[in-house]
């Protein structure tokens, strides 16, 4: 526990993230006022990641109506929920490799377009025979998982390039809090569309919206040194604070086509090296546990409100937004607190771990829902639990601080592989628990227990938070 009390410049002068923030302090102060383009970049990450989570959550809003139309049992629904996560996990490392090879902008744009088109196609299964519709829905959800795989590793790479270390916690918290913002914005909308027009129209609306956003992305997002609106003062500020501004630096290729300059690593050997790091392994396992809470919220929570708490689909869609608002506020607050601790001289270890531990502890209060019957009290407890989960969801900030510079996409993909393995297990385990017990009581205990394991990982496994340096033998170009 002593590591949680270290201060940069006092008891922890060796803190590597502090050294990273201090880099280039001798650089001459630029003249003129620095632009704030990095805020536009994080806004785009918020928008795109909100869409990402909304497309994942379409089944949770339409699920009750689809169960009725297609005759799905809770276990069958659990497997369909998990279809996305199977492929999402499998595709993480290839997605990270694509980001490191072709750069964040182009890889991400293709990802947005593909997952949006596949989301739209899910609405078309309504015209198929029941058995065929179930199989087609499973396959389409599986393909959506592949298409979305580069998204979060891409977010991490972009934040690493555009933000100095002392601002990364807030930036990462903003895009990570989009999982709640998605419910705030889209759960009421999707609930209303399902109620008024039928569930297939939810997929059409979300798919068209995503295709439009893919076009906006291409016109808005660039590498720091290539962005037409970013001036040298902002770029020098980011670089002096530890931002990896050359991460996707373009060069002139044959015929004048720009291609990213990337130092390649030996992929398999690099993955093995990262898995041998006790710090990274603790972060990875902790993320699995934290993401268990995320997938409960994305998959079974609205169904819990309808089936366990006897709300209508329309009412559940609106009430699900209340915990989501609290989760979003908690997510942003967690990042702000973490970065404020860094600026006040605390070590990165304390500044990142303290909100994670406190937030996960608060999130366990959801188990109290098993002991109350009043609907508004249940919603209030869930709101408090997801506020805590939001505060503690700083894993991506930790990855931005610790990932090897030459393998940021690969490290982010590995981190996301562990995290989203929970997307496979959580819906299925809850499906069996609900079907076997006839209620959600055991499911809430299961989710709360994962929060406690996450706390144990950060307190007893992770140790000091610092950037991993790869051996020269792992870098091939």
C-alpha positions in Angstrom: 0.0 0.0 0.0 3.0 2.3 0.3 3.0 2.8 -3.4 -0.4 4.4 -3.2 1.0 7.2 -1.0 4.0 8.2 -3.2 4.4 11.7 -4.6 6.2 12.7 -7.7 9.3 14.7 -6.9 9.3 13.7 -3.2 9.1 10.0 -2.3 8.8 8.8 -5.9 11.3 10.7 -8.0 11.8 7.7 -10.1 8.2 7.6 -11.4 8.6 7.1 -15.1 5.3 8.8 -16.0 6.5 11.9 -14.1 9.7 11.8 -16.1 7.6 11.5 -19.3 5.7 14.6 -18.3 8.9 16.4 -17.6 10.4 15.7 -21.0 11.5 18.6 -23.1 11.1 21.1 -20.3 14.0 23.1 -21.8 12.1 23.6 -25.0 11.6 27.3 -25.7 8.1 28.6 -25.1 6.3 29.0 -28.3 5.0 32.4 -29.3 1.3 33.0 -29.9 -1.6 31.1 -28.4 -1.9 27.3 -28.9 -4.9 25.9 -30.6 -7.2 23.4 -28.9 -7.8 20.9 -31.7 -7.2 18.0 -29.3 -10.6 18.8 -27.7 -12.3 18.4 -31.1 -10.5 15.0 -31.5 -11.7 13.8 -28.1 -15.2 15.0 -29.0 -15.1 12.9 -32.1 -14.0 9.9 -30.0 -16.9 10.5 -27.7 -19.4 10.6 -30.7 -18.0 7.6 -32.4 -17.7 5.5 -29.2 -21.2 6.5 -28.2 -22.4 5.1 -31.5 -20.2 2.0 -31.0 -21.9 1.2 -27.6 -25.3 2.1 -28.8 -25.0 -0.4 -31.7 -23.9 -3.1 -29.1 -26.9 -2.2 -26.9 -29.6 -2.5 -29.7 -30.4 -6.0 -28.6 -30.8 -5.1 -24.9 -33.6 -2.6 -25.8 -35.2 -4.7 -28.5 -34.6 -8.0 -26.7 -38.0 -8.5 -25.0 -39.9 -7.8 -28.3 -37.5 -10.1 -30.2 -37.9 -12.9 -27.6 -41.6 -12.7 -28.1 -41.4 -12.7 -31.9 -38.7 -15.3 -32.3 -39.5 -17.5 -29.3 -36.1 -17.1 -27.6 -35.4 -18.5 -24.1 -33.1 -16.6 -21.7 -30.2 -19.0 -22.4 -30.7 -18.6 -26.2 -30.8 -14.8 -25.7 -27.6 -15.1 -23.7 -25.8 -16.8 -26.5 -27.0 -14.3 -29.1 -25.8 -11.5 -26.8 -22.4 -13.2 -26.6 -22.0 -13.6 -30.4 -20.6 -10.1 -30.6 -18.0 -10.7 -27.9 -16.7 -14.0 -29.4 -15.6 -12.3 -32.6 -14.7 -9.0 -30.9 -12.2 -10.8 -28.7 -10.8 -13.0 -31.5 -10.3 -9.9 -33.7 -8.6 -7.7 -31.1 -5.0 -8.6 -31.9 -5.5 -8.4 -35.7 -7.3 -5.1 -35.2 -4.4 -3.8 -33.1 -2.0 -4.9 -35.8 -4.0 -3.1 -38.5 -3.9 0.1 -36.4 -0.1 -0.1 -36.0 0.4 -1.0 -39.6 -2.0 1.4 -41.4 -2.7 4.1 -38.8 -5.7 5.1 -36.7 -7.6 7.3 -39.1 -8.1 4.9 -42.1 -8.5 1.7 -40.0 -11.1 3.3 -37.8 -13.0 4.8 -40.7 -13.4 1.4 -42.3 -14.4 0.0 -39.0 -17.2 2.5 -38.4 -18.7 2.0 -41.9 -18.6 -1.8 -41.7 -20.2 -2.1 -38.2 -22.9 0.4 -39.2 -23.8 -1.5 -42.4 -23.9 -4.8 -40.4 -26.1 -3.2 -37.8 -28.6 -2.1 -40.4 -28.7 -5.6 -41.8 -29.9 -7.1 -38.5 -33.3 -5.5 -39.0 -33.7 -7.5 -42.2 -34.0 -10.8 -40.3 -37.6 -10.1 -39.5 -38.6 -11.4 -42.9 -36.9 -14.8 -42.4 -38.2 -18.0 -41.0 -37.7 -18.2 -37.2 -34.8 -20.7 -37.3 -33.1 -18.9 -40.1 -33.6 -15.5 -38.5 -31.9 -16.6 -35.3 -29.0 -18.0 -37.2 -28.7 -14.9 -39.3 -28.9 -12.7 -36.2 -26.1 -14.6 -34.5 -23.9 -14.4 -37.7 -24.5 -10.6 -38.1 -23.7 -10.0 -34.4 -20.5 -12.0 -34.8 -19.5 -9.9 -37.8 -20.2 -6.7 -36.0 -17.7 -7.8 -33.3 -15.0 -8.2 -36.0 -15.8 -4.8 -37.5 -15.7 -3.0 -34.1 -12.5 -4.6 -32.9 -10.1 -1.7 -33.8 -12.3 0.9 -32.1 -11.0 1.0 -28.5 -7.3 0.3 -29.3 -7.7 3.1 -31.9 -9.1 5.4 -29.2 -6.1 4.6 -27.0 -3.6 5.3 -29.8 -5.3 8.6 -30.7 -5.3 9.8 -27.1 -1.6 8.8 -26.8 -0.8 10.9 -29.8 -3.0 13.9 -29.1 -2.8 14.4 -25.3 0.0 15.0 -22.9 0.2 12.5 -20.0 -1.4 14.9 -17.5 -4.5 15.2 -19.7 -4.9 11.5 -20.8 -6.9 10.5 -17.8 -9.7 13.0 -18.6 -9.5 12.2 -22.4 -9.7 8.5 -21.9 -12.5 8.9 -19.3 -14.5 10.9 -21.8 -14.5 8.3 -24.5 -14.8 5.5 -22.1 -17.8 7.2 -20.4 -19.6 7.0 -23.8 -20.9 3.6 -22.8 -23.2 5.4 -20.4 -23.8 8.4 -22.7 -24.9 5.9 -25.4 -27.7 4.7 -23.1 -28.7 8.3 -22.1 -29.0 9.3 -25.7 -30.2 6.2 -27.5 -32.0 4.0 -24.9 -35.1 6.3 -24.9 -34.9 6.7 -28.7 -34.6 3.0 -29.3 -37.3 2.2 -26.8 -39.7 4.7 -28.5 -38.9 3.3 -32.0 -39.5 -0.3 -30.8 -42.8 0.8 -29.2 -44.0 2.9 -32.1 -42.7 1.2 -35.2 -41.3 -2.2 -34.2 -37.8 -3.5 -33.3 -36.4 -3.9 -36.9 -36.5 -0.1 -37.4 -34.1 0.4 -34.5 -31.3 -1.3 -36.5 -32.1 0.7 -39.7 -31.9 4.0 -37.9 -28.6 3.1 -36.1 -27.0 1.8 -39.3 -27.8 4.9 -41.4 -26.5 7.2 -38.6 -23.2 5.3 -38.4 -22.6 5.5 -42.1 -23.0 9.2 -42.0 -20.6 9.5 -39.0 -18.0 7.6 -40.9 -17.9 10.4 -43.4 -17.6 13.0 -40.7 -14.7 11.1 -39.2 -12.7 11.2 -42.4 -13.1 15.0 -42.6 -12.2 15.6 -38.9 -9.5 13.3 -37.6 -5.9 13.5 -38.6 -2.5 12.9 -37.0 -1.4 15.9 -34.8 1.3 17.2 -37.2 -1.1 16.8 -40.2 -4.2 18.4 -38.8 -5.0 21.6 -40.8 -6.3 23.4 -37.7 -3.6 22.5 -35.2 -0.7 25.0 -34.9 2.9 24.4 -33.9 2.3 25.8 -30.4 -0.3 23.1 -29.6 1.8 20.3 -31.1 4.9 21.4 -29.1 2.8 21.6 -25.9 1.5 18.0 -26.5 5.0 16.7 -27.3 6.6 18.4 -24.3 4.0 16.7 -22.0 4.7 13.2 -23.3 2.3 13.0 -26.2 3.4 10.6 -29.0 2.8 13.1 -31.8 4.7 11.1 -34.4 2.7 7.9 -33.8 0.9 8.1 -37.2 3.2 10.6 -38.9 2.6 10.4 -42.6 5.3 10.4 -45.3 5.3 10.8 -49.0 4.8 7.5 -50.7 5.0 6.5 -54.4 2.7 8.7 -56.4 2.3 11.2 -53.6 0.0 9.0 -51.4 0.6 9.4 -47.7 1.4 6.3 -45.7 2.1 6.1 -41.9 5.6 5.6 -40.7 5.4 2.8 -38.2 8.2 0.8 -36.5 7.1 -2.8 -36.7 7.5 -5.3 -33.9 7.7 -9.0 -33.7 4.0 -9.5 -33.0 4.0 -12.9 -31.2 7.2 -12.2 -29.2 5.8 -8.8 -28.3 2.6 -10.3 -27.0 4.5 -12.8 -24.9 6.6 -10.0 -23.5 3.6 -8.0 -22.4 1.9 -11.1 -20.8 5.1 -11.6 -18.8 4.7 -8.2 -17.3 3.0 -8.5 -13.9 1.8 -4.9 -14.1 0.1 -5.4 -17.5 -1.3 -8.8 -16.6 -2.9 -7.3 -13.4 -4.4 -4.5 -15.5 -5.7 -7.0 -18.1 -7.4 -9.2 -15.5 -8.8 -6.2 -13.7 -10.3 -5.0 -17.0 -12.0 -8.3 -17.5 -13.7 -7.9 -14.1 -14.7 -4.2 -14.8 -16.1 -5.1 -18.2 -18.3 -7.7 -16.6 -20.2 -4.8 -15.1 -20.3 -3.1 -18.5 -21.8 -6.1 -20.3 -24.4 -6.6 -17.6 -25.5 -3.0 -18.2 -25.4 -3.4 -22.0 -27.2 -6.7 -22.3 -29.4 -7.8 -19.4 -30.1 -4.5 -17.4 -33.1 -3.3 -19.5 -34.5 -6.9 -19.5 -34.0 -7.0 -15.8 -36.1 -3.9 -15.5 -38.9 -5.4 -17.7 -38.9 -9.0 -16.4 -37.8 -8.6 -12.7 -39.2 -5.2 -12.0 -42.3 -5.4 -14.3 -41.7 -2.2 -16.3 -42.9 -1.7 -19.8 -40.3 -1.6 -22.6 -40.9 2.1 -23.1 -40.5 2.8 -19.4 -37.4 0.7 -19.1 -35.8 2.5 -22.0 -36.3 5.8 -20.3 -35.4 4.7 -16.7 -32.3 2.9 -18.0 -31.0 6.3 -18.9 -30.9 7.4 -15.2 -28.1 5.1 -14.1 -26.5 5.8 -17.5 -26.3 9.5 -16.8 -24.7 8.8 -13.4 -22.3 6.4 -15.0 -21.3 9.0 -17.6 -20.8 11.7 -14.9 -18.8 9.3 -12.8 -16.7 8.3 -15.8 -15.7 11.9 -16.6 -15.2 12.7 -12.9 -12.9 9.7 -12.4 -10.6 11.0 -15.2 -10.7 14.6 -13.9 -9.8 13.5 -10.4 -7.0 11.3 -11.7 -5.4 14.0 -13.7 -5.9 16.5 -10.9 -3.9 14.2 -8.6 -1.1 14.0 -11.2 -1.0 17.8 -11.4 -0.8 18.1 -7.6 2.3 15.9 -7.6 1.0 12.4 -6.8 2.5 9.5 -8.6 0.8 8.0 -11.6 0.4 4.8 -9.5 -1.7 6.6 -6.9 -3.5 8.9 -9.3 -4.8 6.1 -11.5 -5.4 3.5 -8.8 -7.3 5.5 -6.2 -10.4 6.3 -8.4 -10.4 2.7 -9.7 -10.4 1.2 -6.2 -13.0 3.6 -4.8 -15.3 3.4 -7.8 -15.3 -0.4 -7.9 -16.1 -0.5 -4.2 -19.0 1.8 -4.6 -20.3 -0.3 -7.6 -20.9 -3.3 -5.4 -23.9 -1.6 -3.8 -26.0 -3.0 -6.7 -26.3 -6.2 -4.7 -28.6 -4.2 -2.4 -31.3 -4.3 -5.1 -32.0 -7.9 -4.1 -33.4 -6.6 -0.8 -35.8 -3.9 -2.0 -39.0 -3.9 -4.0 -39.8 -0.3 -4.8 -38.9 0.6 -8.4 -37.5 4.0 -7.8 -35.2 2.7 -5.0 -33.9 0.0 -7.4 -33.2 2.6 -10.0 -31.5 4.9 -7.4 -29.2 2.0 -6.2 -28.3 1.1 -9.8 -27.6 4.8 -10.5 -25.1 4.9 -7.5 -23.5 1.6 -8.6 -23.0 2.8 -12.2 -21.7 6.1 -11.0 -19.0 4.1 -9.1 -18.3 1.9 -12.0 -17.8 5.1 -14.1 -15.4 6.6 -11.6 -13.4 3.3 -11.7 -13.3 2.8 -15.4 -9.8 4.3 -16.0 -8.2 1.2 -17.6 -7.7 3.0 -20.9 -5.8 5.8 -19.3 -3.6 3.2 -17.6 -3.0 1.6 -21.0 -2.1 5.0 -22.6 0.4 5.5 -19.8 2.0 2.0 -19.9 1.7 0.6 -23.5 5.1 0.2 -25.3 5.5 3.2 -27.7 6.1 0.9 -30.7 3.1 -1.4 -30.0 0.4 0.9 -28.6 -2.3 -0.7 -30.9 -1.2 -4.2 -30.0 -1.1 -3.5 -26.3 -4.5 -1.8 -26.4 -5.9 -4.8 -28.4 -4.5 -7.3 -25.8 -6.1 -5.2 -23.0 -9.4 -5.1 -24.9 -9.2 -8.9 -25.5 -9.1 -9.6 -21.8 -11.8 -7.0 -21.1 -14.2 -8.2 -23.7 -13.8 -11.8 -22.9 -16.4 -10.7 -20.2 -18.7 -10.1 -23.1 -18.7 -13.8 -23.8 -19.0 -15.0 -20.3 -21.3 -12.4 -18.7 -24.4 -12.8 -20.9 -24.2 -16.6 -20.9 -23.6 -16.9 -17.1 -26.4 -14.5 -16.3 -28.7 -16.3 -18.8 -28.1 -19.6 -17.0 -28.5 -18.0 -13.5 -31.8 -16.4 -14.5 -33.1 -19.5 -16.1 -31.9 -21.8 -13.3 -33.1 -19.6 -10.4 -36.0 -17.8 -11.9 -34.7 -14.4 -10.8 -31.8 -12.0 -11.2 -30.6 -12.1 -7.5 -27.7 -14.5 -8.2 -26.8 -12.5 -11.3 -26.4 -9.3 -9.3 -24.1 -11.1 -6.8 -22.0 -12.4 -9.7 -21.6 -8.9 -11.1 -20.7 -7.4 -7.7 -18.2 -10.1 -7.0 -16.3 -9.2 -10.1 -15.9 -5.6 -8.9 -14.2 -6.9 -5.8 -11.8 -9.0 -7.8 -10.9 -5.9 -9.9 -10.0 -4.1 -6.6 -7.7 -7.0 -5.6 -5.9 -6.9 -9.0 -5.1 -3.2 -8.7 -4.1 -3.3 -5.0 -2.1 -6.6 -5.0 -1.0 -7.4 -8.6 -0.5 -4.3 -10.7 2.2 -2.6 -8.6 3.9 0.5 -9.9 2.3 2.0 -13.1 5.0 2.8 -15.7 5.6 2.5 -19.4 6.8 -0.8 -20.7 10.0 -0.6 -22.7 10.5 -3.3 -25.4 13.7 -5.0 -26.0 15.6 -4.0 -29.2 15.3 -7.6 -30.4 11.5 -7.2 -30.6 11.7 -4.3 -33.0 12.2 -5.1 -36.6 12.1 -1.7 -38.4 
